[in-house]
Amino acid sequence: MKRVGRALSAGMLVVLVSANLQADTGSRLWATGGVTSVEGSAGGGLSPWALLGGYASDGEWGGTLTLSHAETDDYTLSVVGAGVTWNNRIELTLARQTLDLDSLVFTLKDGFGLEEDELVQDVLGLKVRLFGDALFSPWGQWSAGLQHKRNREFTVPDAIGAKDDTGTDVYVGGSKLFFAAVMDRNLLVSATLRGTRANQGGLLGFGGDRNDSYDAMLEGSVGLFITRQWLVGTEYRQKPDNLGFATEDDWWDVFIAWVPDRRLSVTAAFVNLGDVATLEDQRGAYLSLQASF
């Protein structure tokens, strides 16, 4: 109940901050800042896009505040994040992820003597727009980024074979908006290539007894604007398989995003994380609130 209360309080804070922001939210077009991924970068819920957060255009500053919450059969993940964008060129983000792992600790505690009931990870992100524009360039917009991740508690990852408590993902991606592509609706397509050695996004450490080198992973998303305010779509994210302790599955989701105002977006999704640390078929709901300025 305490975690639910904290989530509701933080959600109200995001909404109140959004409601009190000034009307000037930058010069870019409606919804071109995307939403916020679980690692803090602008994009979908599972994967960063080439788009930058907020609405800052040339010579402008912008930013975002976000709260996300996911509930699967055996896990609860909460994310609080903030980002700032300058000149529609550089994005800096910071996110804190908190994973409730009561079920995992119950499974492991007899063998490893574990007592922690949650994992906490900080993610510092940098994204740079390389060239292009998602709306008007024939090949869309292309960006490169990194996400530096640090486990605040390493007992559980260490017990299951992770090699390090810190790691850095690097990625390059492209995003393109196709006007009137499907039944006169606009279609947004994004693809990302990520270099990573993270286990479950880094929440279970980096590297392992099975593999301790970087792997190239593909991520992609497709979103259709039903109206100016509503976007529906799906995402897919490949995952490395570093730990002999448990096989790591790819992630996917089906989402719907509502953008009633340039200052606020709400995203809901059904997420499928597959098997996570021996606990099978982790499926559930995801909700994210984002304020832009």
C-alpha positions as CSV (number, residue, x, y, z in Angstrom):
1,M,0.0,0.0,0.0
2,K,2.9,2.4,0.7
3,R,4.2,1.9,-2.8
4,V,0.7,2.5,-4.3
5,G,0.4,5.7,-2.2
6,R,3.8,7.0,-3.3
7,A,2.9,6.3,-7.0
8,L,-0.4,8.1,-6.7
9,S,1.2,11.1,-5.0
10,A,3.9,11.3,-7.6
11,G,1.3,11.0,-10.4
12,M,-0.7,13.9,-8.9
13,L,2.5,16.0,-8.7
14,V,3.2,15.4,-12.4
15,V,-0.3,16.4,-13.4
16,L,-0.2,19.5,-11.1
17,V,3.2,20.6,-12.4
18,S,1.9,20.2,-16.0
19,A,-1.2,22.2,-15.3
20,N,0.8,25.1,-14.0
21,L,3.5,25.2,-16.7
22,Q,3.4,28.2,-19.0
23,A,1.7,27.9,-22.3
24,D,4.9,28.4,-24.2
25,T,6.2,24.8,-24.6
26,G,8.5,25.3,-27.6
27,S,8.0,25.6,-31.3
28,R,8.0,21.9,-32.5
29,L,4.8,20.3,-33.7
30,W,2.3,18.5,-31.6
31,A,3.5,15.1,-30.1
32,T,6.9,15.2,-31.8
33,G,8.6,14.8,-28.4
34,G,7.2,11.2,-28.0
35,V,6.7,9.9,-24.5
36,T,9.4,8.6,-22.1
37,S,10.9,5.1,-22.0
38,V,11.4,3.2,-18.8
39,E,15.1,4.3,-19.0
40,G,14.3,8.0,-19.2
41,S,15.0,8.7,-22.8
42,A,12.3,10.1,-25.2
43,G,10.6,7.4,-27.2
44,G,8.2,4.7,-26.5
45,G,7.8,2.8,-23.2
46,L,10.4,0.1,-23.9
47,S,12.8,1.8,-26.4
48,P,14.3,5.2,-27.2
49,W,13.4,6.9,-30.5
50,A,15.5,9.3,-32.5
51,L,13.1,12.1,-31.4
52,L,14.2,14.3,-28.5
53,G,11.9,15.0,-25.5
54,G,9.9,18.2,-25.0
55,Y,9.2,20.7,-27.7
56,A,12.4,22.7,-27.9
57,S,13.4,23.8,-31.4
58,D,16.3,25.9,-32.7
59,G,17.6,28.2,-29.9
60,E,15.1,26.9,-27.3
61,W,15.2,24.9,-24.1
62,G,12.6,22.3,-23.2
63,G,12.2,19.4,-20.8
64,T,10.0,16.7,-19.3
65,L,9.0,15.2,-16.0
66,T,7.7,11.7,-16.0
67,L,6.3,9.0,-13.7
68,S,5.8,5.4,-15.0
69,H,4.5,2.3,-13.3
70,A,4.3,-1.4,-14.5
71,E,2.6,-4.3,-12.8
72,T,3.2,-7.9,-14.0
73,D,2.3,-11.2,-12.4
74,D,5.3,-11.2,-10.0
75,Y,7.0,-7.8,-10.3
76,T,6.3,-4.1,-9.9
77,L,8.5,-1.5,-11.6
78,S,8.2,2.2,-10.8
79,V,10.2,4.9,-12.7
80,V,10.6,8.6,-11.9
81,G,12.5,10.7,-14.4
82,A,13.3,14.1,-15.8
83,G,14.9,15.4,-18.9
84,V,16.1,18.6,-20.6
85,T,16.6,19.3,-24.3
86,W,18.5,22.2,-25.9
87,N,18.2,23.4,-29.5
88,N,16.4,20.2,-30.6
89,R,20.0,18.8,-30.7
90,I,20.9,17.5,-27.2
91,E,18.9,15.6,-24.7
92,L,20.0,14.9,-21.1
93,T,17.9,12.6,-18.9
94,L,18.0,11.1,-15.4
95,A,15.7,8.2,-14.3
96,R,15.4,6.1,-11.1
97,Q,14.0,2.6,-11.5
98,T,12.6,0.7,-8.5
99,L,11.8,-3.0,-9.0
100,D,9.8,-4.8,-6.3
101,L,11.2,-8.3,-6.2
102,D,9.4,-10.0,-3.3
103,S,8.6,-13.1,-5.4
104,L,12.3,-13.4,-6.6
105,V,13.7,-13.0,-3.1
106,F,11.3,-15.7,-1.9
107,T,12.6,-18.0,-4.6
108,L,16.3,-17.3,-3.8
109,K,16.5,-16.6,-0.1
110,D,16.9,-20.2,1.0
111,G,19.9,-20.7,-1.3
112,F,21.5,-17.3,-1.0
113,G,20.3,-15.8,2.2
114,L,19.0,-12.6,0.5
115,E,16.9,-10.1,2.4
116,E,16.4,-7.1,-0.1
117,D,12.9,-6.6,-1.3
118,E,13.6,-4.2,-4.1
119,L,16.3,-3.3,-6.7
120,V,17.1,0.4,-7.5
121,Q,18.9,1.5,-10.6
122,D,19.9,5.1,-11.7
123,V,20.1,5.8,-15.4
124,L,21.9,8.9,-16.8
125,G,21.1,9.4,-20.5
126,L,22.6,11.5,-23.3
127,K,21.1,11.7,-26.8
128,V,22.3,13.8,-29.8
129,R,20.4,14.4,-32.9
130,L,22.8,13.6,-35.8
131,F,20.8,14.8,-38.8
132,G,17.4,14.9,-40.5
133,D,13.9,15.6,-39.4
134,A,11.2,13.0,-38.6
135,L,8.5,14.9,-40.5
136,F,10.2,16.4,-43.5
137,S,13.4,14.5,-44.3
138,P,13.0,11.6,-46.7
139,W,15.0,9.3,-44.4
140,G,13.7,10.7,-41.2
141,Q,15.6,11.8,-38.1
142,W,18.7,10.0,-36.8
143,S,20.2,10.2,-33.3
144,A,22.8,8.5,-31.2
145,G,22.8,8.1,-27.5
146,L,24.1,6.4,-24.4
147,Q,22.6,5.3,-21.1
148,H,24.9,4.9,-18.2
149,K,23.3,2.7,-15.5
150,R,24.3,2.0,-11.9
151,N,22.8,-0.5,-9.5
152,R,22.4,1.0,-6.0
153,E,22.3,-2.5,-4.5
154,F,24.3,-5.4,-6.0
155,T,23.6,-8.3,-3.7
156,V,20.9,-10.0,-5.8
157,P,22.6,-9.5,-9.2
158,D,25.9,-10.7,-7.7
159,A,24.2,-13.8,-6.3
160,I,22.8,-14.8,-9.7
161,G,26.0,-14.4,-11.6
162,A,26.2,-10.8,-12.8
163,K,29.7,-9.4,-13.3
164,D,29.3,-5.7,-12.7
165,D,27.0,-3.2,-11.0
166,T,27.5,-0.5,-13.6
167,G,27.3,-0.5,-17.4
168,T,26.7,1.8,-20.4
169,D,24.4,1.0,-23.3
170,V,25.1,2.8,-26.6
171,Y,22.5,3.1,-29.4
172,V,21.8,4.7,-32.7
173,G,18.3,5.0,-34.1
174,G,16.0,6.6,-36.7
175,S,12.4,7.8,-36.6
176,K,10.2,8.7,-39.5
177,L,6.6,10.1,-39.7
178,F,4.8,9.1,-42.9
179,F,1.9,11.5,-43.6
180,A,-1.5,10.0,-44.5
181,A,0.1,6.5,-44.8
182,V,-2.7,4.3,-43.5
183,M,-6.3,5.2,-44.2
184,D,-5.2,8.9,-44.3
185,R,-3.7,8.5,-40.8
186,N,-0.1,9.5,-40.0
187,L,2.3,6.6,-39.3
188,L,5.4,6.8,-37.0
189,V,8.1,4.2,-37.4
190,S,11.2,3.9,-35.3
191,A,14.2,1.5,-35.3
192,T,17.1,1.4,-32.9
193,L,20.3,-0.6,-32.7
194,R,21.6,-1.0,-29.1
195,G,25.0,-2.2,-27.9
196,T,24.5,-3.7,-24.4
197,R,25.6,-6.2,-21.8
198,A,22.8,-5.4,-19.4
199,N,20.7,-8.1,-17.7
200,Q,17.0,-7.2,-17.7
201,G,17.8,-3.7,-18.7
202,G,20.5,-3.5,-16.1
203,L,18.3,-4.2,-13.1
204,L,20.0,-7.5,-12.7
205,G,23.5,-6.2,-13.3
206,F,25.8,-6.4,-16.3
207,G,27.5,-9.3,-18.0
208,G,27.3,-12.8,-16.6
209,D,28.8,-16.3,-16.5
210,R,27.4,-17.1,-20.0
211,N,28.5,-13.9,-21.7
212,D,30.3,-10.8,-20.6
213,S,30.7,-8.9,-23.9
214,Y,28.6,-6.4,-25.7
215,D,25.8,-7.7,-28.0
216,A,24.0,-5.8,-30.7
217,M,20.2,-5.8,-30.1
218,L,17.5,-4.5,-32.4
219,E,14.5,-2.5,-31.2
220,G,11.5,-1.1,-33.1
221,S,8.2,0.5,-32.8
222,V,5.2,1.4,-35.0
223,G,2.6,3.9,-34.0
224,L,-0.6,5.1,-35.8
225,F,-2.2,8.5,-35.1
226,I,-5.9,7.7,-35.0
227,T,-6.5,11.4,-34.3
228,R,-4.3,14.3,-33.5
229,Q,-4.5,13.4,-29.8
230,W,-4.5,9.6,-29.9
231,L,-1.7,7.2,-30.9
232,V,-1.8,3.4,-30.9
233,G,1.0,1.1,-31.7
234,T,3.4,-1.7,-30.6
235,E,7.1,-2.1,-29.7
236,Y,9.6,-4.9,-29.7
237,R,13.0,-5.1,-27.9
238,Q,15.6,-7.8,-28.3
239,K,17.5,-8.8,-25.1
240,P,20.9,-10.4,-24.5
241,D,21.2,-13.7,-22.6
242,N,24.2,-13.4,-20.3
243,L,23.2,-15.4,-17.2
244,G,23.2,-19.2,-16.9
245,F,20.9,-18.7,-13.9
246,A,17.9,-18.0,-16.2
247,T,17.1,-17.4,-19.8
248,E,16.3,-13.8,-20.7
249,D,13.4,-13.2,-23.2
250,D,12.7,-10.3,-25.5
251,W,10.2,-7.7,-24.5
252,W,7.1,-6.4,-26.4
253,D,4.1,-4.2,-25.8
254,V,0.9,-2.8,-27.3
255,F,0.2,0.8,-26.3
256,I,-2.1,3.7,-26.6
257,A,-1.1,7.2,-25.9
258,W,-3.3,10.3,-25.3
259,V,-1.9,13.8,-25.8
260,P,-4.7,16.2,-24.8
261,D,-2.3,19.1,-24.6
262,R,1.3,20.0,-25.5
263,R,2.1,19.9,-21.8
264,L,0.7,16.5,-21.0
265,S,0.7,12.9,-22.3
266,V,-0.7,9.7,-20.8
267,T,0.4,6.3,-22.1
268,A,-1.1,2.9,-21.2
269,A,0.1,-0.4,-22.4
270,F,-0.1,-4.2,-22.2
271,V,3.5,-5.4,-21.7
272,N,5.0,-8.9,-22.1
273,L,8.4,-9.4,-20.6
274,G,8.6,-13.2,-20.9
275,D,10.4,-15.1,-18.3
276,V,12.2,-12.9,-15.7
277,A,14.8,-14.6,-13.4
278,T,13.0,-18.0,-13.4
279,L,9.5,-16.5,-12.9
280,E,7.6,-17.3,-16.1
281,D,5.3,-15.3,-18.4
282,Q,5.6,-11.9,-16.8
283,R,2.7,-10.0,-18.4
284,G,0.8,-7.0,-17.2
285,A,-0.2,-3.3,-17.4
286,Y,1.9,-0.2,-17.8
287,L,0.9,3.4,-17.2
288,S,3.0,6.5,-17.8
289,L,2.4,10.3,-17.2
290,Q,4.6,12.9,-18.8
291,A,4.6,16.7,-18.4
292,S,6.4,18.8,-21.0
293,F,7.7,22.3,-20.9
